Amino acid sequence: MDIIFPGKVSATSVDASELSVFLIRRLGEAWHLLHREVRRALPYRWVGEAARVAGIRPPKVANLEQETRRILKAFFAALPSVRRMLVADVQAAYDGDPAALTYAEVLLAYPGVLAIATHRLAHELYRLRVPIIPRIMSEWTHTKTGVDIHPGAQIGKAFFIDHATGVVIGETTRIGDYVKLYQGVTLGARSFAVDAKGHPVKHIRRHPTVEDHVIIYANATILGGGTVIGARSVIGSNVFLMESVPPDSVVSSIHPELSIQDKNGRTKKT
């Protein structure tokens, strides 16, 4: 995070004239830390469902040091594009929340931005088939922000989670550009498929697709790998959805009947 947004987590301010020196130092520290953890994690790579059921252990990486270095080089090469995505996310948060007064406030205080930033970094490691570490990153963020995003989820640019708490985004979710979610939204799976021995089938589409410019309001639940929310649609609060909707749709649940009584139990309004 200190490399993506210099000064976000540093104890001291970063002067513009010393930015290159600061980044070189932090990149070196990050390489050292990640090298150790990635090398330790690689022996636990997933081998596939058929191999797991057959009791086959993960094959040993032929050259652990070489594979670790290959992964880290690819990960570090991706950091500029990750930063560009995150700058757009900060802009989306600022534009999408009237309460946001400055970009600094968004960057330093918004839990949704922290959750998205961690996810974008974890997703790069997930794409490079690094085991365990991406999931630990997502669960660390879950404890800090209340947002649970699986590192496998594919999320487009300018993504904003307002208020953040209670959001769940599953592994095979696909989210387009300029999407906005509110607190309590679940993009989840229906009952999962199992094989002949009753084991869950891994790496199949189980979670929804959300196209560009969609807004999903608080506590909406959208389930299923075949469920597609068309572009520019609005999903209202507390909606439970397991079917696709076309672009430019507005989906809402029927408002429950309200009953307001005085302290003596007499109905004042229904």
Backbone as a ProteinNet text record, in pm:
[ID]
protein_1_A
[PRIMARY]
MDIIFPGKVSATSVDASELSVFLIRRLGEAWHLLHREVRRALPYRWVGEAARVAGIRPPKVANLEQETRRILKAFFAALPSVRRMLVADVQAAYDGDPAALTYAEVLLAYPGVLAIATHRLAHELYRLRVPIIPRIMSEWTHTKTGVDIHPGAQIGKAFFIDHATGVVIGETTRIGDYVKLYQGVTLGARSFAVDAKGHPVKHIRRHPTVEDHVIIYANATILGGGTVIGARSVIGSNVFLMESVPPDSVVSSIHPELSIQDKNGRTKKT
[TERTIARY]
82.5	0	86.3	200.4	289.7	352.2	362.1	414.8	305.7	185.5	73.8	35.5	24.8	-8.5	97.2	209.2	317.3	268.4	300.6	262.3	135.5	62.5	-63.3	-39	64.6	90.1	225.1	300.9	430.2	412.9	504.1	498.7	540.3	618.5	664.6	617.1	611.4	567.7	674.2	630.6	721.2	732.6	850.6	874	884.4	827.1	827.3	968.9	1062.9	1200.5	1268.5	1215.1	1274.8	1188	1087.1	991.8	1058.7	1149.6	1213.5	1295.4	1365.3	1444.1	1351.2	1241.5	1142.9	1087.4	1050.1	991.2	1091.8	1215.6	1318	1335	1339.1	1355.8	1236.4	1115.1	995.7	978.1	1013	1007.1	1103.4	1221.7	1318.6	1268.5	1207.1	1152	1037.4	951.7	839.4	889.4	989.9	1046.1	1096.7	1169.8	1228	1117.9	1015.3	907.2	828.2	792.5	712.4	790.2	920.2	1001.8	993.8	1007.7	1004.1	867.6	759.7	625.6	581.3	611.4	573.4	647.1	774	852.1	795.9	752.2	694	558.5	483.9	347.2	342.4	437.3	429.7	408.8	466.9	441.8	295.6	210.1	69.8	-23	32.5	-50.6	-156.9	-274.1	-385.9	-355	-387.1	-351	-469.6	-588.9	-705.8	-790.6	-920.6	-1013.4	-989.8	-966.1	-947.7	-826.8	-718.6	-597.4	-619.7	-693.6	-719.5	-799	-903.5	-986.6	-905.5	-812.2	-728.2	-617.4	-608.1	-506.9	-369.3	-363.5	-234.4	-193	-74.4	-24.4	22.4	25	74.8	216.4	242.7	378.1	477.3	598.1	700.9	738.6	755.1	800.7	943.9	970.5	1101.9	1214.9	1196.3	1298.3	1226.1	1220.1	1141.5	1190	1319.9	1375	1342.5	1354.6	1327	1179.5	1090.2	947.5	908.5	968.4	940.6	980.8	1097.5	1144.7	1058	1014.5	927.8	797.4	739.5	614	632.9	739.9	760.6	786.6	861.1	885.2	753.8	668.4	539.3	450.2	452.4	370.2	414.3	543.7	594	570.8	577.7	550.9	405.5	316.3	173.3	137.6	226.4	192.9	151.7	216.5	170.1	25.2	-14.4	-153.2	-249.2	-206.6	-289.7	-308.9	-202.7	-215.1	-312.6	-305.4	-398.1	-543.9	-568.2	-702.2	-747	-655.9	-691.4	-711.9	-639.1	-663.9	-806.4	-848.7	-986.2	-1087.2	-1052.2	-1140.8	-1157.8	-1048.7	-1055.6	-1142.6	-1124.6	-1206.9	-1354.6	-1382.8	-1521.4	-1582.9	-1504	-1553.5	-1581.9	-1492.3	-1511.2	-1634.5	-1648.7	-1762.8	-1894	-1884.2	-2004.8	-2057.3	-1987.5	-2030.8	-2029.4	-2146.8	-2150.6	-2082	-2066.7	-2001.9	-1850.2	-1794.6	-1649	-1606.2	-1524.9	-1486.4	-1351.7	-1262.5	-1130.6	-1088.7	-995.7	-940.5	-861.8	-795.4	-718.7	-810.2	-928.6	-1024.3	-1064.1	-1091.1	-1128.3	-1014.9	-895.1	-780.9	-745.9	-754.6	-708.9	-816.5	-943.3	-1047.7	-1151.6	-1162.4	-1273.3	-1238.6	-1312.5	-1282	-1302.8	-1397.7	-1418.4	-1297.1	-1228.1	-1107.4	-997	-980.6	-882.3	-914.6	-1042.5	-1082.3	-1054.9	-1086.2	-1064.4	-915.3	-837.2	-693.1	-628.5	-664	-608.4	-650.8	-776.6	-823.9	-745.2	-722.2	-652.9	-511.5	-446.2	-313.1	-322.5	-417.5	-435.2	-473.5	-554.3	-598.6	-480.9	-381.5	-263.1	-188.4	-175.1	-110.2	-194	-325	-416.3	-398.2	-389.7	-371.2	-238.3	-139.4	-7.9	-0.9	-115.8	-128.7	-45.6	-39.9	22.3	-83.3	-57.6	-156.7	-155.4	-264.2	-279.5	-269	-161.6	-136.1	-250.3	-301	-411.3	-532.6	-564.1	-680.3	-655.6	-535	-502.3	-516.1	-473.2	-487.3	-634.4	-719.1	-861.5	-925.6	-885.3	-944.2	-893.2	-769.1	-718.5	-803	-828.4	-910.5	-1053	-1103.2	-1237.5	-1248.2	-1147.7	-1151.3	-1140.1	-1071	-1050	-1168.8	-1236.7	-1336.2	-1477.1	-1490.9	-1620.2	-1654.2	-1562.9	-1583.1	-1511.6	-1583.7	-1528.5	-1527.1	-1412	-1397	-1298.5	-1343.1	-1250.8	-1149.4	-1021.5	-919.6	-940.6	-1023.6	-1047.6	-1146.3	-1223.7	-1325.2	-1260.5	-1323.7	-1274.9	-1354.2	-1284.3	-1350.2	-1291.5	-1379.8	-1337.8	-1296.2	-1274.9	-1223.4	-1332.9	-1290.2	-1379.4	-1488	-1446.1	-1537	-1548.6	-1671.5	-1693.1	-1786.8	-1745.3	-1829.5	-1858.4	-1981.5	-2016.8	-2052.3	-1994.1	-2012.9	-1947.9	-1939.5	-1856.6	-1908.6	-1943.9	-1965.7	-2064.3	-2026.7	-2117.3	-2121.9	-2039.6	-2038.4	-1964.7	-2022.9	-1962.5	-1959.1	-1841	-1823.7	-1749.3	-1814.4	-1760.1	-1652.1	-1587.9	-1468	-1487.1	-1597.4	-1613.7	-1700.7	-1720.7	-1795.1	-1718.3	-1794.8	-1736.9	-1810.7	-1736.3	-1793.9	-1732.7	-1816.7	-1769.9	-1717.4	-1713.3	-1660.9	-1770.6	-1728.9	-1816.5	-1936.4	-1910.2	-2015	-2008	-2125	-2133.6	-2218.1	-2163.8	-2235.6	-2252.3	-2360.1	-2379.7	-2360.4	-2367.8	-2340.3	-2436.2	-2385.6	-2468.9	-2498.9	-2444.2	-2469.3	-2395.7	-2463.9	-2402.8	-2409.8	-2295.3	-2286.4	-2235.6	-2329.5	-2294.3	-2335	-2323.9	-2352.5	-2479.4	-2545.9	-2655.7	-2594.7	-2679.6	-2627.4	-2524.9	-2407.1	-2297.1	-2308.7	-2248.8	-2247.5	-2148.4	-2179.9	-2088.9	-2063.6	-1948.2	-1915	-1979.3	-1943.2	-2005	-1977.8	-1871.8	-1837.6	-1884.1	-1960.1	-2013.3	-1921	-1808.5	-1714.3	-1756.2	-1743.2	-1776.2	-1688.4	-1749.3	-1674.9	-1612.6	-1480.7	-1408.6	-1399.5	-1378.3	-1346.7	-1450	-1577.6	-1682.9	-1754.6	-1822.7	-1893.1	-2007.1	-1999.1	-2100.4	-2161.5	-2097.7	-2135.8	-2178.9	-2251.7	-2311.8	-2211.9	-2261.4	-2192.6	-2268	-2196	-2254.5	-2189.9	-2269.2	-2214.1	-2190.9	-2142.9	-2099.2	-2212	-2171.7	-2259.1	-2382.4	-2368	-2477.2	-2465.3	-2579.9	-2585.6	-2666.1	-2610	-2679	-2689.6	-2813.5	-2835.8	-2827.6	-2837.5	-2804	-2882.7	-2808.8	-2865.1	-2930.6	-2901.9	-2948.1	-2865	-2929.5	-2862.4	-2884.6	-2773.8	-2779.9	-2697.6	-2759.9	-2696.7	-2694	-2590.9	-2588.7	-2493.9	-2424.2	-2328.8	-2392.8	-2520.7	-2589.4	-2662.7	-2653.6	-2725.3	-2642.1	-2700.1	-2632	-2716.6	-2655.6	-2721.8	-2678.7	-2774.3	-2742.3	-2692.9	-2618.2	-2555.8	-2658.3	-2614.5	-2692.5	-2818.1	-2825.5	-2940.7	-2924.5	-3037.1	-3039.8	-3112.7	-3045.3	-3103.7	-3134.2	-3259.9	-3300.5	-3260.3	-3276.8	-3243.2	-3327.9	-3265	-3332.9	-3388.4	-3348	-3389.9	-3318.4	-3390.9	-3332.7	-3351	-3238.8	-3245	-3161.7	-3223.8	-3152.2	-3177.1	-3210.1	-3230	-3173.3	-3141.3	-3080.8	-3183.7	-3133.8	-3218.4	-3150.2	-3228.8	-3169.2	-3110.6	-3031.3	-2978.1	-3088.3	-3052.9	-3141.8	-3265	-3252.8	-3363.2	-3358	-3474.6	-3485.1	-3557.6	-3489.8	-3545.8	-3567.7	-3689.6	-3719.1	-3810.7	-3808.4	-3899.3	-4021.4	-4133.8	-4255.4	-4237.4	-4268.5	-4249.8	-4345.6	-4296.9	-4386.2	-4484.5	-4597.4	-4697	-4647.2	-4662.1	-4616.9	-4735.5	-4712.4	-4814.5	-4751.6	-4805.8	-4752.9	-4860.3	-4824	-4919.4	-4870.6	-4965.7	-4925.4	-4893.5	-4856.8	-4811.7	-4924.4	-5048.6	-5162.2	-5204.6	-5131.2	-5161.4	-5260.2	-5302	-5395.8	-5320.3	-5372.6	-5306.9	-5323.5	-5210.1	-5211.4	-5201	-5125.2	-5105.4	-5071.5	-5128.6	-5097.4	-5056.9
-120.3	0	125.8	119	234.5	261.8	159.5	176.8	230	176.9	220.6	364.5	397.1	531.5	576.5	630.7	669	761.5	723	803.7	758.6	665	621.6	554.3	471.5	399	433.1	521.4	559.1	647.5	631.9	713	857.3	877.9	1012.8	1050.6	1179.3	1227.5	1196.6	1189.8	1160.7	1285.8	1344.9	1463.5	1424.3	1507.1	1476.3	1459.7	1536.1	1528.1	1396.6	1327.4	1202	1080.7	1102.3	995.8	874.7	896	782.5	699.4	765.9	694.2	615.2	678.3	612.7	487.2	498.1	384.3	270.6	303.8	199.2	124	197.8	133.7	44.5	95.5	17.9	-101.6	-86.2	-198.8	-309.7	-268.8	-368	-442.4	-367.8	-432	-526	-482	-566.6	-693.8	-681	-798.8	-898.8	-850.1	-938.1	-1012.5	-940.9	-1003.4	-1102.6	-1062.3	-1149.1	-1271.8	-1254.6	-1368.1	-1482.1	-1448.2	-1550.3	-1618.8	-1539.5	-1595.4	-1674.7	-1623.5	-1694.6	-1826.9	-1825.9	-1950.5	-2055.2	-2009.8	-2102.5	-2154.9	-2074.4	-2112	-2202.6	-2190.5	-2259.7	-2411.3	-2481.1	-2626.2	-2663.7	-2566.4	-2595.2	-2561.1	-2548	-2520.7	-2628.1	-2582.5	-2674.2	-2758.7	-2887.1	-2978.4	-3015.1	-2970.5	-3008.4	-3108.9	-3106.2	-3188.1	-3336.7	-3379.8	-3522.9	-3575.5	-3496.8	-3539	-3541.7	-3442.9	-3438.4	-3559.3	-3592.3	-3706.9	-3836.2	-3841.8	-3960.2	-3967.2	-3865	-3865	-3821.4	-3755	-3710.9	-3581.1	-3575.9	-3456.8	-3355.8	-3227.4	-3127.6	-3160.7	-3153.8	-3184.2	-3080.2	-3124.8	-3032.4	-2938.7	-2810	-2713.5	-2747.6	-2760.2	-2806.8	-2720	-2590.3	-2497.9	-2389.6	-2407.7	-2320.7	-2176.5	-2155.5	-2020.7	-1953.7	-2027.4	-1971.3	-1933.8	-2019.5	-1991.3	-1873.6	-1864.4	-1751.9	-1620.7	-1618.2	-1496.1	-1460.4	-1561.4	-1536.3	-1470.5	-1521.9	-1468.4	-1325.1	-1300.6	-1166.5	-1064.3	-1103	-1010.8	-975	-1073.7	-1048.2	-963.1	-990.6	-914.5	-769.5	-745.6	-609.1	-534.9	-606	-542.6	-497.2	-562	-527.8	-409.1	-367.5	-262.3	-129.6	-84.4	40.7	34.5	-77.8	-89	-100.5	-165.1	-171.6	-31.5	46.6	183.8	265.5	251.9	326.2	288.7	159.6	114.2	175	178.9	228.7	379.8	450.6	594.9	618.4	536.1	546.5	507.8	411.6	372.9	487.5	555.7	670.7	780.4	803.8	903.4	865	734.9	687.9	707.8	685.2	705.8	853.5	938.5	1083.5	1132.8	1085.8	1127.6	1065.6	947.6	874.3	899.8	982.1	1007.1	1157	1220.9	1364.7	1401.4	1304.9	1333	1340.5	1295.4	1298.7	1439.7	1501.5	1640.2	1654.4	1557.2	1561.9	1421.7	1415.9	1286.3	1224.1	1308.2	1256.3	1184.4	1240.3	1176.9	1039.1	1031	902.7	802.3	844.6	753.9	704.2	791.9	757.7	695.1	724	687.6	588.7	567.6	487.6	337.9	256.7	113.8	43.3	92.1	30.4	43.1	155.6	176	80.4	62.1	-33	-174.5	-212.2	-346	-367.4	-268	-280.3	-283.8	-199.3	-195.2	-329.3	-385.2	-515.5	-621.7	-615.1	-713.6	-705.3	-587.1	-575.3	-632.9	-615.7	-674.5	-826.9	-872.5	-1016.6	-1086	-1018.1	-1077	-1103.3	-1014	-1035.8	-1161.2	-1182.1	-1303.7	-1427.2	-1414.1	-1524.4	-1564.1	-1465.3	-1492.7	-1562.9	-1536.3	-1599.8	-1735.6	-1785.2	-1916.2	-1927.7	-1818.4	-1823.2	-1875	-1985.6	-2038.3	-1964.6	-1973.8	-1932.9	-1782	-1719.1	-1578.9	-1486.7	-1498.3	-1408.5	-1421.4	-1544.3	-1564.3	-1506.7	-1518.7	-1458.8	-1306.4	-1248.9	-1104.8	-1063.3	-1138.5	-1104.2	-1121	-1221.9	-1243.2	-1141.3	-1096.9	-987.6	-862.5	-833.2	-716.4	-733.4	-856	-885.6	-846.1	-881.9	-849.1	-699.2	-627.9	-483.4	-400.4	-445.6	-360.6	-419.1	-549.2	-613.3	-648.8	-626.2	-658.8	-790.1	-883.6	-1015.8	-1033.8	-1008.1	-1024.9	-1138.4	-1243.6	-1352.1	-1300.7	-1336.6	-1283.6	-1322.7	-1423.7	-1463.2	-1374.7	-1294.5	-1210.3	-1111.9	-1094.4	-1002.2	-872.5	-762	-633.5	-527.9	-458	-354.8	-225.8	-123.3	3.8	87.3	183.5	279.7	208.9	120.1	42.7	112.2	121.8	190.3	108.7	85.2	21.9	126	174.6	278.8	215.8	266.1	219	83.7	0	-121.1	-239.5	-221.7	-334	-436.4	-564.3	-673.4	-713	-653.7	-688.9	-821.2	-910.4	-1039.8	-1055	-1082.4	-1100.5	-1231.5	-1326.6	-1460.9	-1473.5	-1589.1	-1615.5	-1592.3	-1637.6	-1630.4	-1513.2	-1417.3	-1295.7	-1215.7	-1157.9	-1066.5	-933.4	-827.7	-694.7	-603.2	-529.6	-439.4	-308.1	-207.3	-75.6	12.6	103.1	205.2	143.5	41.8	-24	28.6	46.5	96.4	1.5	-42	-126.9	-53.2	-83.5	-32.9	-146.5	-112.6	-208.7	-327.8	-443.6	-561.9	-635.2	-592.6	-659.2	-792.8	-896.5	-1027.6	-1065.1	-1093.4	-1151	-1293.1	-1386.1	-1519	-1630.7	-1752.9	-1873.2	-1939.9	-2007.7	-2095.5	-2225.5	-2324.1	-2453	-2505	-2541.7	-2576.9	-2720.8	-2744	-2878.5	-2967.2	-3097.7	-3195.2	-3306.8	-3374.4	-3485.4	-3614.5	-3726.6	-3855.4	-3898.4	-3844.9	-3881.1	-3776.4	-3679.5	-3578.5	-3463.3	-3452.8	-3343.1	-3221.6	-3100.5	-2980.3	-2970.3	-2932.6	-2913.2	-2774	-2768.5	-2641.7	-2571.2	-2439.2	-2355.6	-2364.4	-2364.5	-2346.8	-2216.3	-2159.8	-2034.1	-2054.2	-1986	-1999.6	-1865.3	-1757	-1624.5	-1534	-1427.5	-1344.5	-1262.4	-1212.8	-1112.4	-981.4	-875	-741.2	-653.3	-605.8	-528.5	-382.8	-302.4	-165	-75.4	20	128.6	77.6	-32.2	-85.8	-31	-3.2	35.5	-70.9	-122.3	-221.8	-167.1	-148.3	-85.1	-184.8	-132.5	-205.5	-335.4	-437.4	-567.1	-644.8	-609.1	-689.4	-817.2	-927	-1056	-1105.3	-1129.4	-1175.6	-1303.4	-1410.7	-1542.1	-1608	-1690.8	-1781.9	-1743.5	-1843.4	-1820.2	-1780.3	-1812.8	-1774.7	-1643	-1577.1	-1451.5	-1333.9	-1256.6	-1140.4	-1015.8	-915.9	-788.1	-695.5	-662.5	-583.5	-444.4	-387.8	-256.8	-149.8	-58.5	60.3	25.5	-95.2	-134	-85.3	-75.6	-38.6	-149	-206.1	-309.9	-248.8	-252.3	-186.3	-261.4	-196.5	-256	-379.7	-477.9	-599.1	-687.7	-664	-751.1	-885.3	-993.6	-1128.7	-1175.2	-1197.1	-1218.5	-1339.4	-1430	-1546	-1562.7	-1453.8	-1457.3	-1331.2	-1339.5	-1226.1	-1116.3	-994	-881.4	-807.8	-755.9	-689.4	-553.7	-496.7	-362.6	-261.6	-159.3	-47.3	-89.1	-196.1	-241	-171.1	-159.8	-117.2	-228.1	-289.8	-404.1	-363.1	-380.9	-343.8	-448.2	-457.6	-546.5	-466.8	-536.4	-469.2	-422.7	-295.7	-239.8	-308.4	-354.9	-418.7	-318.3	-368.8	-282.9	-237.8	-108.5	-52.9	-32.5	-54.8	-28.3	54.7	175.5	265.6	283.6	255	262.6	360.7	413.8	498	409.1	470.5	391.4	309.7	338.5	260.7	150.7	135.6	26.9	63.3	190.9	231.4	260	206.6	222.8	367	429.1	566.2	572.5	475.8	480.8	340.5	304	174.5	194.8
0	0	0	65.4	69.6	-66.5	-149.6	-285.1	-377.2	-364.5	-447.4	-416.1	-285.4	-239.7	-139.2	-185.5	-94.4	16.4	139	253.8	322.6	262.6	324.4	458.7	467.5	591.7	653.8	591.7	647.6	770.8	863	985	958.5	852.5	819.9	680.3	653.5	522.6	417.5	292	181	95.3	92.3	11.3	-135.6	-222.1	-365.6	-420.6	-369.4	-418.5	-381.5	-281.5	-236.2	-271.2	-357.1	-386.5	-449.5	-543.6	-610.5	-512	-420.5	-320.3	-227.8	-187.2	-101.1	-168.4	-296	-366.1	-382.4	-415.2	-429.5	-297.8	-187.8	-56.9	-24.2	-45.5	-12.2	-105.9	-232.2	-325.3	-283.1	-238.1	-190.8	-68.7	23.9	143.9	108.2	16	-25.4	-94.2	-178.9	-246.2	-143.5	-44.6	57	133.7	175.6	251.3	167.4	45.7	-40.5	-87.1	-111	-155.6	-55.2	71	175.7	181.5	175.8	191.4	68.2	-50.6	-173.1	-183.6	-151.2	-156.5	-60.4	57.7	155.3	109.6	35.5	-3.3	-125.8	-217.1	-345.8	-335.9	-240	-232.5	-209.5	-176.5	-147.9	-264.7	-383.2	-500.1	-518.7	-560.5	-584.9	-708.2	-703.7	-813.3	-901.2	-867.8	-945.6	-869.8	-897.6	-821.6	-839.6	-964.8	-989.9	-914.9	-915.6	-845.8	-695.3	-644.5	-499.9	-454.8	-531.2	-495.7	-501.5	-595.9	-610.8	-506.6	-422.8	-317.6	-363.1	-479.5	-532.7	-465.2	-413.9	-348.2	-452.5	-416.6	-511.8	-557.6	-689.4	-736.8	-687	-662.2	-618.2	-731.9	-697.9	-797.1	-832.2	-961.7	-1006.3	-952.3	-961.2	-911.7	-832.2	-701.6	-615.3	-623.5	-622.7	-628.1	-761.1	-869	-1001.4	-1016.6	-969.8	-979	-890	-772.3	-683.8	-749.5	-808.1	-874.1	-995	-1070.2	-1185.6	-1140.7	-1032.9	-980.5	-932.4	-857.8	-803.3	-913.1	-1016.5	-1127.7	-1196.8	-1217.9	-1281.7	-1192.5	-1062.7	-968.3	-962.8	-952.1	-944.7	-1076.2	-1189.2	-1318.1	-1329.6	-1254.9	-1259.6	-1170.7	-1081.2	-984.6	-1049.2	-1157	-1218.6	-1266.5	-1327.1	-1373.6	-1255.9	-1147.6	-1027.4	-969.9	-968.1	-916.7	-1000.8	-1133.9	-1219.4	-1188.7	-1166.5	-1131.1	-998.1	-902.2	-769.2	-767.1	-849.3	-860.9	-911.6	-1008	-1058	-950.9	-865.2	-754.4	-654.7	-622	-531.3	-593.1	-722.2	-791.1	-786.1	-806.1	-801.8	-663.7	-558.7	-422.6	-397.6	-443.4	-424.8	-501	-625	-707.3	-659.3	-597.7	-562	-423	-344.7	-206.6	-179.5	-165.8	-137.2	-6.5	84.4	212.9	201.5	88.9	70.6	31.5	114.6	91.4	22.4	42.3	-20.3	-62.4	-156.6	-196.1	-81.5	-2.5	110.8	209	232.2	321.9	270.4	140.9	80.1	94.5	61.2	60.8	200.3	298.9	433.2	521	494.1	589.8	539.4	409.2	358.8	360	435.8	440.7	307.4	227.6	96.8	7.2	15.6	-65.7	-21	110.3	160.7	112.4	116.9	73.9	-74.1	-155.6	-299.8	-330.5	-262.4	-286.7	-254.3	-138.9	-102	-202.2	-244.7	-342.4	-472.7	-521.9	-650.8	-642.9	-529.8	-511.6	-496.2	-416.3	-396.1	-526.8	-609	-735.3	-828.7	-827.6	-911.3	-867.1	-736.1	-687	-718.5	-709.9	-744.9	-891.3	-980.1	-1123.1	-1149.4	-1064.9	-1079.3	-1009.6	-962.9	-899.6	-771.1	-697.6	-565.2	-467.5	-399.1	-305.7	-172.2	-100.6	39.7	62	14.7	46.6	2.4	-120.9	-159.3	-68	-27.4	59.2	198.5	248.3	378.1	369.9	257.8	238.2	242.3	172.8	169.1	306.1	381.3	514	614.2	599.2	683.8	661.5	534.5	501.2	551.3	545.6	596.3	744.1	822.2	965.3	989.1	900.5	918.6	872	766.4	700.9	699.3	724.6	710.6	567.6	473.7	332.2	300.7	240.7	209.9	58.3	-3.8	-148.1	-173	-240.5	-274.6	-375.7	-361.7	-453.4	-598.8	-624.5	-763.1	-835.8	-764.4	-827.9	-925.3	-1042.4	-1144.7	-1135.5	-1109	-1084.1	-1177.1	-1249.6	-1342.3	-1273.8	-1354.2	-1302.4	-1237.2	-1156.6	-1091.1	-1010.5	-922.6	-837.7	-702.5	-650.3	-522.6	-434.7	-310	-209.2	-102.2	-97.9	-1	133.6	239.1	377.9	403.7	304.9	304.2	385.4	509.1	600.7	546	555.3	523.1	377.4	293.1	150.5	131	48.9	16.8	-135	-189.5	-334	-355.4	-422.3	-437.8	-543.3	-543.7	-624.5	-774	-831.5	-977	-1020.2	-932	-967.2	-1071.7	-1164.4	-1263.2	-1253.4	-1227.5	-1210.1	-1315.4	-1386.7	-1491.3	-1436.6	-1523	-1487.9	-1428.5	-1339.2	-1282	-1209	-1130.5	-1050.7	-908.1	-847.7	-710.4	-627.2	-513.6	-418.9	-286.6	-217.4	-81.8	18.3	146.4	252.7	246.5	286.8	300.1	171	59.6	-68.5	-73.1	-122.6	-142.4	-289.6	-348.3	-483	-462.2	-447.8	-400.1	-494.1	-443.1	-520.6	-470.5	-561.6	-523.6	-470.6	-440	-393.3	-494	-444.9	-535.1	-584.3	-702.5	-761.6	-687.8	-681.4	-621.1	-722.1	-704.3	-794.6	-744.1	-809.6	-776.8	-633.4	-573.5	-436.8	-335.2	-383.9	-293.2	-263.2	-335.6	-313	-395.8	-341.9	-419.9	-544.9	-657.8	-781.9	-779.1	-799.2	-788.5	-924.3	-917.4	-1033.8	-1145.1	-1110.8	-1209	-1177.3	-1276.3	-1253.6	-1155.1	-1041.5	-937.4	-897.3	-938.6	-889.9	-1005.2	-975.6	-1079.9	-1160.9	-1273.5	-1354.2	-1340.5	-1309.2	-1295.8	-1402.3	-1495.8	-1606.4	-1568.2	-1663.7	-1637.8	-1585.7	-1500.3	-1453.1	-1377.7	-1306.4	-1225.3	-1082.8	-1019.7	-878.8	-805	-694.7	-613.7	-471.8	-425.8	-296.4	-180.3	-59.8	62.6	78.2	121	160.8	46.7	-77.2	-190	-197.8	-237.8	-253	-395.6	-466.1	-604.9	-613.7	-659.2	-655	-791.9	-814.3	-927.7	-1039.4	-1093.2	-1200.6	-1331.5	-1350.2	-1472.5	-1462.8	-1349.6	-1327.5	-1378.5	-1469.6	-1527.4	-1501.5	-1440.7	-1418.5	-1531.8	-1618.8	-1736.8	-1705	-1798	-1779.4	-1744.9	-1658.9	-1618.4	-1538.4	-1487.4	-1406	-1262.7	-1192.9	-1051.5	-976.5	-876	-792.1	-656	-615.9	-493.2	-367.5	-254.9	-125	-97.7	-33.2	14.9	-96.4	-219.6	-330.5	-320.2	-346.2	-354.6	-497.8	-569.1	-713.2	-753.6	-830.7	-883.1	-1032.6	-1099.9	-1244.5	-1305.6	-1433.6	-1502.5	-1527.4	-1538.3	-1576.2	-1691.7	-1787.3	-1903.7	-1867.8	-1957.5	-1931.9	-1905	-1827.4	-1795.2	-1714.7	-1636.6	-1551.8	-1415.9	-1352.7	-1213.9	-1140.1	-1043.5	-971	-826.3	-777.8	-638.9	-577.6	-446.1	-374.3	-329.6	-308.6	-264.6	-121	-95.5	37.8	135	249	346.4	405.7	450.1	512.5	649.7	678.6	805.8	898.9	1027.6	1128.2	1238.7	1262.5	1364.4	1471.7	1596.7	1707.5	1812.5	1889.6	2001.8	2121.5	2235.6	2350.7	2412.5	2376.3	2426.6	2330.5	2224.8	2132.3	2023.3	2016.5	1913	1783.2	1674.1	1544.7	1498.8	1464.6	1417.3	1264.6	1206.4	1061.3	1013.5	898.3	838.6	692.8
[MASK]
++++++++++++++++++++++++++++++++++++++++++++++++++++++++++++++++++++++++++++++++++++++++++++++++++++++++++++++++++++++++++++++++++++++++++++++++++++++++++++++++++++++++++++++++++++++++++++++++++++++++++++++++++++++++++++++++++++++++++++++++++++++++++++++++++++++++++++++

